[in-house]
Amino acid sequence: MKILYVITGLAQGGAERVVCDLADKMYEKGNEVKIAYLTGEVLTHPLHEEIELIKVNLNNLSSLIPAYMNLVKIVKNYRPDVIHSHMVHANLLTRLVRLAVPTGKLISTAHSNNEGGRARMLLYRITHSLADATTNVSKEATLAFVDKGAVPENGMRTVYNGIDLGKFKRSINTRLELNKELNVSEDFKIILAVGRFNEAKDYPGLLKAVHILKKETSLSFKLAIAGDGELRFLLERIINELGLEKEVILLGRRNDISELMSAADLFVLASKYEGFGLVVAEAMACECLVVATDCGGVAEVLNSPYFLVPPCDSIALADKIEYALSLDKNIKKDIIRKNLEHVWNNFSLISIADKWIGIYNEK
């Protein structure tokens, strides 16, 4: 089978990692695979060098028509049996390609309950019939698209993101290395957050929660944030304004996320909105305790209401972080075991890839 994945970009994010991991798995199953990306530099890539990465060059509004023609040419030359697009820009542009050139099966996957305002939702609805299947990454996100009128009733199905559990698993002997890097002693609690510095992740809210935690607990702790993005200067300013220079460190982009998750005492996701919450499942796979905001599909991933808080509620988030860090060792161990079982039973990349193969082969 010839498969073409089309994605908005290959920056360092959850959707990008999902597409590259899925491409690798499909290649390993004997399929021919290419990835077309609309814009940006390649920060996330598949492991197999045989998977060609093709830039479409959609850089601004004035490049829309040339980019469209580039994608038409890619499809016409490659003649894939399946085109699987991901994220709003790629989904809409790939659907319109069908107006210019015959394609194989076309599947559009959204990765959030919030992929834009009314205009984008209207465009999703208008072009819906051009796709053979439309999916989203959580049940909550799927219902949100129906409620917004982006898809008709029963016009979108849910397929969870898959995690390569060979990559995301507990690594031993990582805590001493992280303690040394952060310059903290063994009695410090290490809190980890991972993700792009953008509005959706609500890092300002997380920093406010840390400020509250600093005032209300006697625990010694350090928050390490792995990632980068357009809000970096804002976060640096908030850290200084709240006097959190000793409590918070920005690690920048990292390639050792599973090791960081294995070493941390607690992983925190403070997002305003999510589609699936991939990093939550990754942290659980690395046997790290998780506290997260109840947004998008995060509740489906975490599967434990005791560790969920409302989005944009820094007080509740601070309280839940303190609660998690103060758990009895045996209770924490039991929770982590159940989390790991949940990940293996529901989000293994091997089983999710098999589900996609079934969809690709549907008549």
N, C-alpha and C positions, 0 to 999 in steps of 0.2 A: 504494500500500500504506500502511495506517495502522499505525505502529509505536509501542508504548509501552515505553520503557526504565524499569525499576524498579531502584533502587540504594539501599543502606543510607543513604548520605549523599553530599554533594557538598563534602566538605572538600578539602584540598590533598594529594592522594595519587595514586598511579599508576592504580588502578582507576577513580577518578573522572575522571581525564584521558582514559583510554581510552574510557569511556562517552560523554563529551562530544564527543570527536573522532569517534567512530563515529556519534553522532547527527547531527553536522554533515555528515558524508559521506553519510549516508542522505537527509538533507534535500536536499543538492545533487543527488542522483540522482532527485529528484522525488517522494519519499515524504513523507507527513505524519507528523511526529514529535513526541512529547511525552516528558518525563522526569518520573517520580514518584520522590521521594526520601523516605526514612522519617524522618530526623531531622537536626538540626544546622543550622548556617548555610551559606549558599552561598558557598564560596570558589573553586570551580571551576565554570565555566559554559560552555555552547557559544557559538560565535561568533555564530551566527544568532539574533537576538532573536525570530524567529518561532517558535522551539522553546520551548513553554511548560514551565515548571518548576512542579511541583505538590508541595507538602509534605503528607505523609501524617500527620505528628505522632505518631510512635511515640517518645515521650520517656522512658518508663519502663514497668515491668511493668503498672502500673495503667492505662496508656493503650493496652494491647495490643488489647483488644476494640474501642474506638472507632477505633483506627488501622486495624484489619482492616476495619471497616465503611466507613471512608473509602476504602480501596483498592478494596473491592468496588464502591462507588459510582462511583469513577473509571473502572474497567473497564466497568461497565454503561453509563455515559453515553458513553464514548469509542468503545467497541466496536472495539478494535484487531484487525487481522488477525494481528499478531504481538505477543506480550509477551516481552520479553527481559530477564530479571532478572539482577542481578549482586551477588555477595557473600552470605554465609550468611543473614543476617536477611531480606534481600529475597527470596532464593531460596525460603526456607521459607514466608514469609508469602504470596508470590505463588502458590505451589503450592496453599495452602489456599484461596485465593480461588476456585479451580476447583470447590470443594465448594459454593459459594454462587451462582455465576453462570457461565453458559457463556462460554468465552473462545475466541479464535483459537489459533493455535499458541503453545505456551509453551516457552521455552528458558531453562534455568538455567545460569549460568556462575559457577563458583568461580574465585577469583583467587589461590589459594595451595595449597600442600601441607598447610597447617595452618590450618584454619578453625574450630578449637575442639576440645574434648575428646570423650569417648565419647558424651555425651548428644547433642551436635550431629550427630555422625556417624550415630548411630542415627536421629535425625530425618530426616537426608538419606535414609537407606535406606528408612524407612517411607513417606516421601512421594515416592520416586523415580518411581513409576508415574504420578504426576500431571503430570509434565513430558513433553513430546514429545521433548526432547533435553536432555542434560546434558553440559556441556563444562568443561574447565579450560584453563589458559593455557600449560601446558608438559607434555611427556610424563612428566617426573618427578612432577609434581603429580598427574597423572591416575593413575599407578601407585600413588601414595600413597593416594588415595581408595579404590582397589580393595583395597589391602592392609588398610586400616582398616575395610573392610566398609561404607563409606558408599554405594557403588554396586556392583551386581553385575558380574561379569566381562564385559568388553566393553560395560558400561553407560555409559561416559563416553568422549567423544572429545576430542582436543586441537585447539584453534584458538589460534594465537599472537595476542598483542596486536599491533595495528598502530600504526605511528608515522607521523605526518604529517611527511614528509620535506621539506615546504615550510617548516615551522616549525623543525625540528631539522636544521640544516645549519651548516657552519662560517661564522662571522662574522669578518670581518677587522677589524683595528685595535681589537680589544677588550682586548688585553694591556696596553697603556699605561694604559687607563682603570682596569683592575683593579689594576695596580701602584700607581696613585695612590690608589685607595680603600683598599687594604691597607697603604699607606705602606711599600712595599718597593722595593728597587732591582731592576734588570734581572737580576742574577745569582741572585736568589731563585727557588727552585722552588715553584710553587703547586700544592698538592694540594686537590682539591675533593671534598666529599661532599654529597649532596642527599637529603633525606627527612625524614619526620616523626620527632620525638623520642619514639620508643616502644621497647618492649623488643625487638621484632623486628629493628630496625636495628642493635642492639648498638653504639651510640656509645661506651659505656664501654670496650668492647674496642678500638675504634679509637683512643681517647685513650691507652690503655695502650700500644698499638703506636707511637703518636707519641712517647710518653715514652721508649720503648726506642730509637726512631730518633734522638731528640735526643742520647742518650748515646753512640750507636755510629757516627754519621756526622759528617763534617765539612761536609756540604752545608748551605747556608742554605735554609730552607724555611718555608712558612706553610701551615697547614691552614685552609681556609675551609669552614664548614658552613652550607648554606642549608636552612632549615626551622625548625619550631617544634613544640611539643607538650608533653605532660604531664611529660616528664622534663627539661625545660629547667633547672630549679633543681639537679637532680642533676648534670647535665653541667657546669654552672657551678662546682659544688663540686669535682668531680673535676679540672677544669682548674686550679683554685686549689691543690688538694692536691698535684697533680703538678708544680706550677710551670710550667705551659704557657701562661701569660698572653701571652707574646710569640710563641708558636708557633701558637696557635689563636685564631680569631675566629669568633663565631657571627653569621651575617649576617641571621638572621631569615627570614621569608617573602620570597621574591623572585619577580618576574615576568619576569626576564631570564635564566632558567636556560640557554638555549641559548648566550647570550653568555658566561656564566660558564664553561660547558663548552668553548667555543671558545678561551677565554683560558688555561685551566688547563694545566699540564704533565701532570697525572695525575688521573684520577677514581678514587675508591675507594668500593667498597660492602663494608661489614663485616657484613652481616646474618646473623642466626642462621637465619632461614628466609625464603623468598620464594616466590611463585608463578611469576612470569615474569622479574622483574628488568628492568622497563621502563626505569629510568634508565640501566642499563648500555647498552642499545641506543641510547638517546638520546645518551649521551656518545659512543658509537662513531660515530653519524651526524654528530656535530659534530667528528669527527676528533680526539678526545681519547683518549689511551692509557688503558686501564682495568686495574685490579687489583680482584679481587672474591673473595668467599668462595664456595665450591662448595656452594650450597644451592638447593633448588628447581630452577627451570629456568634458573638463571644460566649453567650450563655450556653449555646449548643456545644461549643468546644470545651468549655470549662466544666460544664455539667455539675456545678456545685454552687447553689445560691448563697452559701455562707461566705464565699470569697468574691462576691460581686457587689459593686456599689453603683449608685446612679452616676451618669456622666456629669461632668462640670460641678462636682460637689467635693471640694478639697477637704472639707471637714470630715465627711464620711470616709474619704480615701485615706486620710491620715489615721483615723481610728482603726480602719481595717488593716492597714499596714502594721500598726502597733500590735493589734491582735494576732496577726499572722507571725510576727517576729517573736511573740511571747508564748507561742504554743509549746506544750509539752513535747519532748522529743519523740516519744512513742506515738502520740496522736499525729504528729507531723509525718512520721514515717508511714503510717497507715493511709493518710490522705494521699501522699505521693504515690503509693502503690496503686491505689484505686485510679488516680489520674493516668498513670502509665497504662493500665489495662484499658481504660477508655480510649486512649490514643491508638493503641494497637488494634483495638476492635473496630474503630471507625475511620481512621485517617491514614492508614498505611498506603504509601504511594503505589505499592504493587496492586492492592485491591482496587484503588481508585483508577489506576491505569486500565485495569480490566473493564471497569465500568465504561470508560471512554471508548475502548475498543468496541464494546457492545453498541454504543450510540453511533459510532462511526459506521458500523455495519448494518444499522437498521435500514430497512427498505422504506 
